[in-house]
Each structure stands twice: as structure tokens, then as C-alpha cells.
């Protein structure tokens, strides 16, 4: 018999809670509680895109989900850029979290921005594209192939839903009083082929002593390999 768990699934840059559909629906069918919030300024909340969006806003988005839904014993999953917000939530509400999962995610360093942790050439290109496309408001959506998505139908699904990501959130910093994860049980899942922007984060996760796993799926594993993601979550 499956013991019900509570999952909060947080998307990465350009995505929204919608991207977890193929993971969330089977988990709910098994009796689990699953929440997939969308960060301010993205997805169905893209009308709130502004220069004022920071990591603190993104952290507060998730904190409010846990508090207003009164969620406890949560498995909190952050994909890609979502590694930053879930680390902030771990600082704020550690008593509500059972396990942290960094799914091919950025692992923060206190006082440093997400942009400072990706390869310099990637950061420079994203800033250039943001300036050219929106005067520095947002980073335009990359082609789905950048996320390891090669199936034509999957790529079309992403193109119809991904939205520009606020540049200000990428350039803002997260202040942590404790090491990332705040001492909570944590698992890092690296997806192969490796995603270049998370290279330093993979090594940081190993240095932190977290459980480290690898999965062949492509960066958007919740889209390309949802069953594998579900099986991973079951092991927790």
C-alpha cells in the first residue's frame, strides 16, 4: 500500500507549474498531495512580469504555498533555476520540509546571483538577448532543444507555454545564514547529457555531501522522462 506523501514541485526558468503535469497527475492518482506553484511573472502569472522581481519574491511565492495550504513533511523539488528558491524556503521553513530534491538544479552560494553561477559566456549571451528583446526586462525563451527536448510534440508543447524569464531574478542574490539545504536531507539529481549551466552546481552538491544520483533524460526530465522522475521520488 502506498503511503501518501506531500510533494511541492517547483519549475525552473521560463517554465511554470504546468510543466509538472506528467509527474503530478500520476502521483495524485496514487493518493499523494501534489502542488506545482508558478513563480510570479511566469506562466499563467506572466502578466506580473516586472523589473522588480527578485529571488526574495520567488522564495515568498513558495513560502506562501506551504503556509496557506498548511503543508508539512513536504518533499520539496526544485528544477534548474528552482534550486535557488527552494534553498530560500529551506532557510525560512525547515520544520515543514522532509526532503529537498535538486533536479538538475542550481545550488546557490550565499550572496551570489544565479547569473554568476552559470558559465560566463552563457551569462553574457543571456544579458545580450534580454537587452535586445525587451530592453533588459526579461530573457527570451530558448529553443526546447536547449532543455534536451527533441520530440517534436514535446517541443511544440513547450513553445506554446514557456514565457520570458525576468532578468532581475537572475541578477538578484540570495542571502543564506546556513549552507544550502540548511542541514535537511537533500538529493541532487544530475541529468545526462549534462546541462552546461549546472556544471558548478553538480560539483557543489557533491562537496556538500548530499545524496547524488544521475538520470539519463535530458534537462527537462519532467517532460521527457516523467516516469523516471516519479520512480525517483518514490525512493525518498
Rosetta blueprint (number, residue, H / E / L):
1 X L
2 X L
3 X L
4 X L
5 X L
6 X E
7 X E
8 X E
9 X E
10 X E
11 X L
12 X L
13 X L
14 X L
15 X L
16 X L
17 X H
18 X H
19 X H
20 X H
21 X H
22 X H
23 X H
24 X H
25 X H
26 X H
27 X H
28 X H
29 X H
30 X L
31 X L
32 X L
33 X E
34 X E
35 X E
36 X L
37 X L
38 X L
39 X L
40 X L
41 X L
42 X L
43 X H
44 X H
45 X H
46 X H
47 X H
48 X H
49 X L
50 X L
51 X L
52 X L
53 X L
54 X L
55 X H
56 X H
57 X H
58 X H
59 X H
60 X H
61 X H
62 X H
63 X H
64 X H
65 X H
66 X H
67 X H
68 X H
69 X L
70 X L
71 X L
72 X L
73 X L
74 X E
75 X E
76 X E
77 X E
78 X E
79 X E
80 X L
81 X L
82 X H
83 X H
84 X H
85 X H
86 X H
87 X H
88 X H
89 X H
90 X H
91 X H
92 X H
93 X L
94 X H
95 X H
96 X H
97 X E
98 X E
99 X E
100 X E
101 X E
102 X E
103 X E
104 X L
105 X L
106 X L
107 X L
108 X L
109 X L
110 X L
111 X L
112 X L
113 X E
114 X H
115 X H
116 X H
117 X H
118 X L
119 X L
120 X H
121 X H
122 X H
123 X H
124 X H
125 X H
126 X H
127 X H
128 X H
129 X H
130 X H
131 X H
132 X H
133 X H
134 X H
135 X L
136 X L
137 X L
138 X E
139 X E
140 X L
141 X L
142 X L
143 X L
144 X H
145 X H
146 X H
147 X H
148 X L
149 X L
150 X L
151 X L
152 X H
153 X H
154 X H
155 X H
156 X H
157 X H
158 X H
159 X H
160 X H
161 X H
162 X L
163 X L
164 X L
165 X E
166 X E
167 X H
168 X H
169 X H
170 X H
171 X H
172 X L
173 X E
174 X L
175 X L
176 X L
177 X L
178 X L
179 X L
180 X L
181 X L
182 X L
183 X L
184 X L
185 X L
186 X E
187 X E
188 X E
189 X E
190 X E
191 X E
192 X E
193 X L
194 X L
195 X L
196 X H
197 X H
198 X H
199 X H
200 X H
201 X H
202 X H
203 X H
204 X H
205 X H
206 X H
207 X H
208 X L
209 X L
210 X L
211 X E
212 X E
213 X E
214 X E
215 X E
216 X E
217 X L
218 X L
219 X L
220 X L
221 X H
222 X H
223 X H
224 X H
225 X L
226 X H
227 X H
228 X H
229 X H
230 X H
231 X H
232 X H
233 X H
234 X H
235 X L
236 X L
